[in-house]
Amino acid sequence: MTSLKGKTLFVSGGSRGIGLAIALRAARDGANVVIAAKTAEPHPRLKGTIYTAADEVRAAGGKALPIICDIREEAQVIAAIDQAVAEFGGIDICVNNASAISLTNSQMTDMKRFDLMMSINTRGTFMVSKYCIPHLRKSDNPHILMLSPPLDMQAKWFQHSTAYTMAKFGMSMCVLGLSAELESAGIAVNALWPRTTIATAAVSNLLGGDAMMRASRKPEIMGDAAHVIFTRPSRQFTGNFCIDDKVLYDSGVRDFDSYRVDRSVPLMSDFFVPDHDVPPPGVSVMALPSVGEVQKSK
C-alpha cells in the first residue's frame, strides 16, 4: 500500500502545526480528513481554524470535514466520530495529535493546568482511540497514531516538568497497552515523535521565539513520516515508538535538509529523544536546553 486515496483520517487538534501537516500529506493522496478541534474562531496569537485547515485539505486534493470538538468531552467525541462515519462511511486512521503543554515545575503548575494536560493528552487520547476502534475494526489497514515520545524513563525528563511529562508519557502508555490489546484485530498502534524541535506555535511561544524556530525543522517532516507509517501493513507494524527522520531514512529518504527552516543554523534536539537514539547518517543536532534553563530564561 503506497497511497491513502479514499482512506478516512480522524485527526484531533488538526487545525494547525503537526496535525495539519499530517492532514495535508494525506490529502495529497486524495484522502478524506476529519479535522476535529476546538478552534472555530481565529486566535490573536495562533494561526488557523478548523475551517481554514479544511480549505487547505481541499486545496491539496482531499475531502475535508471540520468538526468543533473538545476531546475532553465524551459526548462531543462520540458525536464527532459518528458524524465522520456518516459523512465518509468509516474511519481508517485515528491520529491523536491534540495536546496541552506547560513546562513548569510542581510549584509553578496550578491544578487547573495539571487537569487540562491530563484530560487532553492522556484521557483524550485514550477516549478518542476507544471510540474509533469499533470503526477501525472494519478497515482493511487500520492505524492509530499518537504524537507522543518514546517511554524513556529518565529523571531528567520529569525533573522540571513532572506534570507535562506524565501527561505525554500517558499518551505513550496508550500505545504500549493498545498495541498489545488490538494486535489480534490487526489494528496498528504506534507513536511518532520528532528528533528536532518543529517550527510550530508551541516552540515559538514556549522555547525561545525566532531563534528556536530557525533551529527547527518544518512540520512537513512529521506529515511525511506519518504517511510512511500509515501505508505500512497494520498487522506487520505496531507497538513502535518512532522518530521522524529514522522512519523516513528507513523508507529511502536521504536528503533531510529540505525540512530545515534555516540551513545555516544547527538543528536543536527535541525533548524526550533518548540519548541512545542515533540520528541517520549526515544528521547532527544540538542538545536542547533543559526545561530548567528554559524556565530561567523567561
Summary of the structure (lengths in Angstrom):
residues: 298
radius of gyration: 17.9
end to end distance: 47.2
largest distance: 50.6
contacts: 1033
relative contact order: 0.13
helix: 44%
strand: 14%
